[in-house]
Amino acid sequence: MNDAADREERDTERAAQDALAGDILARDRRHVWHPFTQHGTESEPLLIAGARGASLYDAEGREILDLISSWWTCTHGHSHPALNEALARQAARFEHVMFAGFTHQPAVDLATALTQLLPGDLSRVFYSDDGSTSVEVALKIAFQYWANRGEGRRRVFISFDGGYHGDTLGAMSLGRGSGFFNLFRGMMCQVAVLPFPYTFEGDEAAEDREKGALSALEDRLWNGTHDVAALIIEPLLQGAGGMRVCRPDFLQHLVEMAQSAGILVIFDEVATGFGRTGTLFAMQQAGVVPDLVCLSKGLTSGYLPMAVTVARDKVFEAFLGENFDRALPHGHSFTANPLACAVALRSLTLFAEEDTLGRISRIGARHRDMLGELRRREDVLRPRMLGSILAFDLKGDAAYQSAQSQALKARCLAHGLNVRPLGPTVYLMPPYCITDAELARAYAGLIEGLDWLAAMRP
C-alpha cells in the first residue's frame, strides 16, 4: 500500500514538473529571441533546470556534460561552493553602486589582483560588461589616445582574417574577416584585414604562412600613410573563427614589429584568458606585453557578466589633463558591479587553491592522447589542441550550420554531451573540474558520433 502511494506521489510530482516545463517552453516560443538562432528552422531549446561541476541537468534530470563550458565562460565548474559563498556574502553587504564618483573594495581588490597577475605595466583597469564591450572600449581608447596626442590621422585598425571580437559595431568591424557581419559593412569603421597563419598537428606549411602574415603587416605599416591606430589579435587562438591556432613565435614577432612601428597592440583575451591556452594568459607563452588587453568570459567563471580592458601606464597618461575633453567618455550602468567583482576575485584565488593550471595540464595530456586517434581518421582534418582545447574539422560542407555538424551536435546531445560545432569545426573546451572518467565518456561519445556520421554517408 505504501509503495503504491509512493508511486502515485512520484507520478503526481512528475506530471507537475512536466506541466511546468511545457509552460516554460511555450512562453519561450512566444516571447524569447535567442542569440545566433534562426527561429524559423531551429528546434526547441533544451530546458536546463540545474548545473553542477562539469554537468548540466535538464528538466527531466538527465545529465549533460557541458563540453564547451557554456560558451567558454565556466572555468571552475558550475555552482562552485566557494563562488556561491562569495556571491552571497557580497549580496548581503550591497549589490551595486554607480562607479563614477564612487568606488568600493571589491572593484579595487580585483583590479589590484589582475594587474599583479598580468605582465609588464598593464596596470589601469577599465570595467565594462562583456567581451564585445571590452573590445569596444579598447578601440575607443586607441582612437582617442592618438587624438589626445595630436595625431588624429591614425584612424585605421588592423585585424586578422577569421578573427571574431564580438558583435557591437566596432567589434563587428574588426571581425569582418569572420564572415558573420557582411550585412553591416556599410556601418563599419576603417579596418585592414591581414592573413592569419593558423596551424595544426602535422602542418608543414606553418612557417610559410607566418612569413606571409608578417610580410603583409610590414607592407601595411610602412606604406607611408602612418594612419594605423592599433593592431588587434586573439593571441594563439581564434575562437569563433574555428578554433584556429597560431604559434607563440609568430605572436612575438608580430608584436615586436607593430610596437617598433609605434602603433598600439590590443590582445583580445576574452576567450583565451584565465587558463584556456594552458597558461593564465595566452600572452605569457609569447613573452610579450600588449598595450591593451581585453578580458571577460572566464573572469567571473560564468557567474555574472563582467569584462575589463587593461591598459599600460603610457596609454592611461595620455588621457590626463585639465579638462574633460581629454577624458574617456565611456561608461555603463553596471560598471564594476560589486557582485561580479567579488565572484571574479574569488575565482582568481581558486587557481592556486585547486591547482587549476595543473588540472588544465592533465586535460591537455588526455587531449594529446585523443589526437592520435583523430589523426588516424579519414573523415577528420587539421586536428589540433591548445591547453584545455581540442579541435578538428569535419570533411565536407564548410557552412556555419552545415548538415553534418548539426547532425553530430544532435547525436552527441542525445548521448548526454553538449557540443556546438563552429561550421565544420568540432571542439571540446570543458570546465577545468572535468574528471578523467568524464573526458573518456566525452571522447567515446564523439568517436561514436563520427562513426555514425560516416555510416550515414552514401
VMD Tcl script that draws the C-alpha trace (Angstrom):
set ca {
  {0.00 0.00 0.00}
  {2.80 2.40 0.89}
  {4.63 1.54 -2.35}
  {1.52 2.35 -4.35}
  {1.13 5.65 -2.52}
  {4.78 6.50 -3.14}
  {4.40 5.74 -6.85}
  {1.28 7.90 -7.03}
  {3.09 10.77 -5.30}
  {6.06 10.48 -7.68}
  {3.74 10.36 -10.68}
  {1.90 13.44 -9.48}
  {5.18 15.30 -8.92}
  {6.46 14.22 -12.34}
  {3.28 15.39 -14.02}
  {3.56 18.78 -12.30}
  {7.19 19.10 -13.40}
  {6.28 18.18 -16.97}
  {3.47 20.72 -16.97}
  {5.82 23.42 -15.67}
  {8.46 22.57 -18.29}
  {5.84 22.66 -21.03}
  {4.61 26.05 -19.85}
  {8.15 27.49 -19.75}
  {8.93 26.26 -23.26}
  {5.62 27.57 -24.60}
  {6.35 31.03 -23.18}
  {9.91 30.82 -24.53}
  {8.49 30.21 -28.03}
  {6.12 33.15 -27.63}
  {8.41 35.76 -26.08}
  {12.15 34.96 -26.25}
  {14.56 35.85 -29.07}
  {17.67 33.66 -28.69}
  {21.20 34.65 -29.83}
  {22.70 33.22 -33.03}
  {19.43 31.42 -33.70}
  {17.26 31.09 -36.80}
  {13.89 30.69 -35.15}
  {12.33 29.72 -38.46}
  {14.21 26.44 -38.57}
  {15.89 25.67 -35.25}
  {14.47 23.03 -32.95}
  {13.11 23.80 -29.50}
  {15.78 24.79 -26.95}
  {16.69 22.41 -24.15}
  {15.34 23.50 -20.79}
  {18.09 23.42 -18.15}
  {16.95 23.07 -14.55}
  {20.27 22.72 -12.75}
  {24.05 22.51 -13.09}
  {26.90 21.17 -11.01}
  {30.56 20.57 -11.72}
  {31.09 19.81 -15.41}
  {27.45 18.87 -15.96}
  {24.12 20.43 -16.83}
  {20.79 18.82 -15.88}
  {17.64 19.20 -17.94}
  {14.07 19.43 -16.66}
  {13.83 15.62 -16.58}
  {17.00 15.30 -14.51}
  {19.13 14.00 -17.40}
  {22.86 14.78 -17.07}
  {24.61 16.54 -19.98}
  {28.37 17.08 -19.94}
  {29.00 20.76 -20.68}
  {31.91 20.27 -23.07}
  {32.00 23.91 -24.22}
  {31.83 25.44 -20.73}
  {28.62 27.30 -21.56}
  {30.13 29.44 -24.31}
  {33.63 29.22 -22.78}
  {32.72 31.01 -19.54}
  {32.59 28.28 -16.90}
  {36.14 27.71 -15.69}
  {35.97 26.06 -12.26}
  {32.67 24.25 -12.82}
  {29.01 25.04 -12.33}
  {27.68 26.06 -8.93}
  {31.07 26.06 -7.22}
  {30.57 26.30 -3.41}
  {33.32 28.91 -2.93}
  {31.92 31.15 -5.66}
  {28.38 30.70 -4.36}
  {29.56 31.83 -0.95}
  {31.42 34.88 -2.35}
  {28.31 35.95 -4.25}
  {26.02 35.56 -1.23}
  {28.46 37.31 1.11}
  {28.73 40.36 -1.15}
  {24.96 40.45 -1.75}
  {24.45 40.71 2.00}
  {26.62 43.85 2.03}
  {25.42 45.73 -1.07}
  {24.58 44.70 -4.60}
  {25.54 47.72 -6.72}
  {26.66 51.33 -6.68}
  {27.43 53.73 -9.52}
  {31.13 53.75 -10.34}
  {31.53 57.39 -11.40}
  {32.48 59.39 -8.33}
  {32.28 56.28 -6.10}
  {34.43 53.21 -5.57}
  {34.28 50.04 -3.49}
  {36.65 47.41 -2.17}
  {35.65 44.50 -4.45}
  {36.49 46.57 -7.56}
  {39.76 47.86 -6.13}
  {40.79 44.41 -4.88}
  {40.02 42.81 -8.24}
  {41.87 45.48 -10.22}
  {44.87 45.08 -7.94}
  {44.84 41.29 -8.28}
  {44.54 41.39 -12.08}
  {47.38 43.86 -12.54}
  {49.61 41.77 -10.28}
  {48.96 38.73 -12.47}
  {49.35 40.46 -15.83}
  {52.88 41.04 -17.18}
  {54.65 44.37 -17.53}
  {52.90 47.62 -16.68}
  {49.37 46.59 -17.65}
  {48.11 48.43 -14.60}
  {45.00 50.50 -15.43}
  {41.70 48.59 -15.32}
  {38.56 49.86 -17.05}
  {35.46 47.83 -16.14}
  {32.65 47.02 -18.56}
  {30.00 44.35 -19.12}
  {31.03 41.70 -21.68}
  {33.74 40.71 -24.13}
  {32.37 42.68 -27.06}
  {32.13 45.81 -24.92}
  {35.67 45.39 -23.61}
  {36.86 45.38 -27.22}
  {34.74 48.44 -27.98}
  {36.40 50.22 -25.05}
  {39.85 49.25 -26.35}
  {39.03 50.71 -29.78}
  {37.83 53.98 -28.31}
  {40.90 54.20 -26.08}
  {43.24 53.56 -29.02}
  {41.43 56.06 -31.24}
  {41.37 58.80 -28.60}
  {44.94 58.06 -27.50}
  {46.22 59.33 -30.83}
  {43.75 62.22 -30.94}
  {44.92 63.34 -27.48}
  {48.49 63.22 -28.77}
  {47.60 65.40 -31.76}
  {47.79 62.56 -34.31}
  {44.17 62.33 -35.37}
  {45.10 60.84 -38.76}
  {45.59 57.47 -37.04}
  {42.11 56.04 -37.59}
  {42.76 52.60 -39.13}
  {42.74 49.33 -37.18}
  {44.47 46.13 -38.26}
  {42.77 42.80 -37.61}
  {43.10 39.27 -38.97}
  {41.18 37.07 -41.33}
  {38.87 34.76 -39.40}
  {39.04 36.91 -36.27}
  {35.96 37.45 -34.13}
  {35.84 40.15 -31.46}
  {32.14 40.47 -30.65}
  {29.01 41.85 -32.24}
  {28.84 45.51 -31.24}
  {29.62 47.92 -34.06}
  {33.36 48.43 -33.59}
  {33.90 44.77 -32.72}
  {31.99 43.77 -35.87}
  {34.29 45.98 -37.90}
  {37.32 44.14 -36.55}
  {35.64 40.81 -37.20}
  {34.68 41.49 -40.80}
  {37.11 38.74 -41.78}
  {34.96 36.20 -39.92}
  {32.14 36.48 -42.46}
  {29.46 36.87 -39.78}
  {28.77 40.55 -40.39}
  {28.78 41.15 -44.14}
  {25.34 42.81 -43.98}
  {26.69 45.61 -41.77}
  {29.80 46.58 -43.76}
  {28.38 50.00 -44.58}
  {28.34 50.87 -40.87}
  {31.88 49.74 -40.08}
  {34.97 51.74 -39.18}
  {38.24 51.55 -41.14}
  {39.91 48.16 -40.77}
  {42.69 46.46 -42.72}
  {42.39 42.65 -42.59}
  {45.59 40.58 -42.75}
  {46.00 36.80 -43.17}
  {46.07 34.69 -40.01}
  {48.75 31.94 -40.05}
  {46.75 29.14 -38.47}
  {48.39 25.76 -37.92}
  {47.58 22.23 -36.74}
  {49.13 18.85 -35.96}
  {51.44 17.71 -38.78}
  {51.30 21.07 -40.59}
  {54.39 21.55 -42.77}
  {53.43 24.99 -44.14}
  {53.11 26.89 -40.85}
  {56.36 28.83 -41.28}
  {55.41 29.95 -44.79}
  {52.04 31.22 -43.55}
  {53.74 33.10 -40.75}
  {56.18 34.76 -43.14}
  {53.29 35.75 -45.39}
  {51.35 37.31 -42.50}
  {54.38 39.23 -41.21}
  {55.16 40.44 -44.72}
  {51.57 41.68 -45.13}
  {51.86 43.56 -41.83}
  {55.18 45.10 -42.87}
  {53.65 46.28 -46.16}
  {50.71 47.88 -44.33}
  {52.80 49.58 -41.67}
  {55.42 51.05 -44.00}
  {53.23 52.21 -46.90}
  {53.84 55.84 -45.98}
  {50.33 56.68 -44.71}
  {51.06 56.49 -40.95}
  {47.32 56.09 -40.39}
  {47.22 52.97 -38.19}
  {45.91 53.41 -34.64}
  {46.20 49.83 -33.39}
  {46.50 46.17 -34.24}
  {44.21 43.65 -32.55}
  {44.58 39.88 -32.40}
  {43.24 36.92 -30.44}
  {46.57 35.60 -29.14}
  {47.35 31.96 -30.04}
  {43.71 31.04 -30.75}
  {40.93 32.40 -32.94}
  {37.87 31.15 -31.09}
  {34.66 31.74 -33.04}
  {36.67 31.74 -36.27}
  {37.05 27.98 -35.93}
  {39.49 27.34 -33.05}
  {42.38 28.26 -35.33}
  {45.76 28.11 -33.59}
  {48.91 30.12 -34.26}
  {52.36 29.67 -32.73}
  {53.90 31.75 -29.92}
  {56.95 32.72 -32.01}
  {54.72 34.30 -34.63}
  {52.88 36.27 -31.96}
  {56.19 37.51 -30.54}
  {57.46 38.69 -33.92}
  {54.10 40.31 -34.71}
  {54.04 42.36 -31.52}
  {57.67 43.40 -31.84}
  {57.09 44.58 -35.40}
  {53.93 46.51 -34.54}
  {55.33 48.18 -31.44}
  {58.56 49.05 -33.24}
  {56.41 50.89 -35.78}
  {54.82 52.87 -32.95}
  {51.29 51.51 -33.13}
  {49.27 50.18 -30.21}
  {48.76 46.44 -29.82}
  {45.48 45.09 -28.42}
  {45.17 41.48 -27.26}
  {41.63 40.13 -27.23}
  {41.99 37.52 -24.48}
  {38.24 37.30 -23.89}
  {38.29 33.62 -24.85}
  {41.97 32.79 -24.21}
  {42.34 34.32 -20.75}
  {42.15 32.51 -17.42}
  {43.89 29.31 -18.39}
  {42.25 28.23 -21.64}
  {45.54 28.00 -23.55}
  {47.46 26.34 -20.72}
  {48.84 29.50 -19.08}
  {46.81 32.05 -17.14}
  {47.02 34.41 -20.14}
  {47.99 33.43 -23.69}
  {50.42 36.36 -23.94}
  {52.67 34.67 -21.39}
  {53.59 31.95 -23.90}
  {54.92 34.55 -26.35}
  {56.69 36.63 -23.72}
  {55.17 39.91 -24.93}
  {53.18 42.73 -23.36}
  {50.41 44.37 -25.41}
  {49.36 47.96 -24.82}
  {45.77 46.95 -24.08}
  {44.22 43.61 -23.16}
  {40.53 42.66 -23.15}
  {39.29 40.07 -20.64}
  {35.84 38.61 -19.94}
  {34.16 35.14 -20.12}
  {36.22 33.24 -17.52}
  {36.71 36.39 -15.44}
  {33.71 35.53 -13.23}
  {33.74 31.82 -14.10}
  {30.47 32.36 -15.93}
  {28.58 33.61 -12.88}
  {27.90 37.21 -13.91}
  {28.53 39.42 -16.94}
  {31.72 41.41 -16.48}
  {34.70 42.48 -18.57}
  {37.82 44.58 -18.22}
  {40.06 46.47 -20.61}
  {43.51 46.82 -19.04}
  {45.91 49.49 -20.31}
  {49.59 50.21 -19.87}
  {50.55 53.33 -17.93}
  {51.60 55.28 -21.04}
  {48.13 54.84 -22.53}
  {46.34 55.98 -19.38}
  {48.61 59.02 -19.02}
  {47.57 60.30 -22.47}
  {44.06 60.89 -21.06}
  {45.18 63.12 -18.17}
  {44.57 66.85 -18.46}
  {42.91 69.96 -17.09}
  {39.51 69.48 -18.75}
  {37.07 66.71 -19.68}
  {37.94 66.86 -23.38}
  {40.91 64.54 -22.80}
  {38.95 62.09 -20.58}
  {37.44 58.83 -21.89}
  {33.69 59.45 -22.34}
  {32.58 55.89 -21.75}
  {30.76 54.00 -19.01}
  {27.95 51.60 -18.17}
  {25.24 51.47 -15.55}
  {26.67 48.24 -14.16}
  {30.36 49.14 -14.41}
  {32.36 47.30 -11.71}
  {29.28 45.61 -10.28}
  {30.30 44.56 -6.74}
  {28.69 41.11 -7.00}
  {30.64 40.31 -10.17}
  {33.85 41.76 -8.71}
  {33.55 39.61 -5.59}
  {33.00 36.42 -7.59}
  {35.83 37.25 -10.01}
  {38.26 37.88 -7.17}
  {37.33 34.57 -5.52}
  {37.69 32.81 -8.88}
  {41.26 34.06 -9.17}
  {42.15 32.64 -5.74}
  {40.82 29.24 -6.79}
  {43.56 28.93 -9.40}
  {46.09 28.49 -6.60}
  {43.86 26.65 -4.14}
  {42.76 23.99 -6.63}
  {45.93 23.89 -8.76}
  {43.82 24.87 -11.75}
  {46.73 25.10 -14.17}
  {47.69 21.58 -13.12}
  {44.16 20.45 -13.93}
  {44.44 22.09 -17.33}
  {47.73 20.28 -17.93}
  {46.00 16.98 -17.11}
  {43.18 17.77 -19.55}
  {45.78 18.64 -22.19}
  {47.52 15.31 -21.70}
  {44.22 13.46 -22.22}
  {43.54 15.58 -25.32}
  {47.01 14.73 -26.63}
  {46.19 11.02 -26.40}
  {42.91 11.63 -28.24}
  {44.71 13.48 -31.04}
  {46.40 10.25 -32.12}
  {43.03 8.61 -32.68}
  {41.69 11.63 -34.55}
  {44.72 11.78 -36.85}
  {44.08 8.22 -37.98}
  {40.55 9.03 -39.18}
  {39.96 9.83 -42.85}
  {36.90 11.98 -42.04}
  {38.88 14.36 -39.80}
  {41.02 17.30 -40.94}
  {43.52 19.52 -39.12}
  {43.39 18.04 -35.58}
  {44.82 20.45 -33.03}
  {44.93 21.22 -29.33}
  {45.96 24.06 -27.05}
  {45.69 23.96 -23.27}
  {42.21 22.67 -22.42}
  {41.00 22.94 -26.04}
  {40.77 20.06 -28.52}
  {39.55 20.78 -32.06}
  {39.33 19.28 -35.53}
  {37.46 19.89 -38.79}
  {35.00 17.60 -40.50}
  {35.49 16.84 -44.16}
  {32.70 18.23 -46.30}
  {30.40 21.23 -46.11}
  {32.07 24.29 -44.53}
  {28.85 26.26 -43.89}
  {28.30 27.79 -40.43}
  {25.49 25.35 -39.69}
  {26.31 22.51 -42.05}
  {24.02 19.49 -42.13}
  {26.68 17.11 -40.85}
  {27.87 19.35 -37.99}
  {24.27 19.86 -36.84}
  {23.63 16.14 -37.08}
  {26.72 15.43 -34.96}
  {25.61 18.04 -32.42}
  {22.19 16.40 -32.11}
  {23.71 12.91 -31.89}
  {26.05 13.99 -29.08}
  {23.24 15.73 -27.19}
  {21.14 12.57 -27.37}
  {24.05 10.83 -25.62}
  {24.37 13.49 -22.93}
  {27.16 15.60 -24.46}
  {26.89 19.34 -25.12}
  {28.97 20.32 -28.16}
  {28.36 23.23 -30.53}
  {30.35 22.95 -33.79}
  {31.55 26.13 -35.49}
  {30.79 25.30 -39.10}
  {32.90 22.20 -39.83}
  {34.94 22.71 -36.65}
  {34.18 20.41 -33.74}
  {35.82 21.26 -30.44}
  {35.90 20.45 -26.74}
  {36.56 23.18 -24.17}
  {35.38 21.67 -20.87}
  {35.32 23.15 -17.38}
  {38.61 22.56 -15.61}
  {36.98 20.36 -12.96}
  {36.13 17.66 -15.51}
  {37.35 14.22 -14.46}
  {39.29 11.65 -16.49}
  {36.21 9.43 -16.48}
  {34.06 12.26 -17.83}
  {36.64 13.00 -20.53}
  {36.70 9.34 -21.51}
  {32.92 9.45 -21.80}
  {33.17 12.57 -23.97}
  {35.78 11.06 -26.30}
  {33.82 7.81 -26.64}
  {30.64 9.71 -27.47}
  {32.45 11.85 -30.01}
  {34.02 8.85 -31.76}
  {30.64 7.09 -31.78}
  {29.11 10.19 -33.37}
  {31.81 10.33 -36.04}
  {31.34 6.65 -36.80}
  {27.59 7.22 -37.04}
  {28.12 10.14 -39.44}
  {30.46 8.02 -41.59}
  {27.90 5.24 -41.78}
  {25.23 7.71 -42.89}
  {27.23 8.94 -45.87}
  {26.37 7.36 -49.26}
}
mol new
graphics top color blue
foreach p $ca { graphics top sphere $p radius 0.5 }
foreach p [lrange $ca 0 end-1] q [lrange $ca 1 end] { graphics top cylinder $p $q radius 0.2 }
display resetview
